[in-house]
Amino acid sequence: MLGKLKDKLDRGIATVSVKSESMVETSRIKSQIQNYQRQQTALITQLGNEMYAMWKAGEMNRERFEQVCKEIYGFEQAIAEQNRRIEQIRVEEQQLLGTQPMPIPPQTPQQMPMQQQMMQQPIPQQMSAQQAPGAPVSMQAQPASARLCPACGKPVPADALFCVECGVKLEN
């Protein structure tokens, strides 16, 4: 009887240890994700301001546009990688605790080429305000989110495992 009690206590201590380590690491990663999101938002704002200024001046700087878009895309990739790491921590935790982990969905090959295709869309070398008086420059934007977070209602990418706003796990 004491042996069973000792085994239960040992398992309880091990469970608390594993879960606390997972929670600390997940919190650290979520903090990094928030940092990436702030930097990405600042770049998007900067891009919008620069594009508007170029449109008003009647010229388009393709290289600058592509440079900032690639930086934004880099943050998207970093955020996706951090979300994958959170999912991996969850799986490792379940394996350590002896519970059945749900498999991590593989990244589909279509996700990467679509982003790259969008980066390769032609952009006019110059566009003047006279070509589109009173109208903003039309640019191909990234596709809108396919769904909303069930917890906070914020838009989330179709392939996201977690809400980038509140961190809730999303169902596929």
Secondary structure, DSSP 8 states (H G I E B T S, - for coil): -HHHHHHHHHHHHHHHHHHHHHHHHHHHHHHHHHHHHHHHHHHHHHHHHHHHHHHHHT---HHHHHHHHHHHHHHHHHHHHHHHHHHHHHHHHHHHHT----------TTHHHHHHHHHTS---S---TTTSTTS----------SEE-TTT--EE-TT-SB-TTT--B---
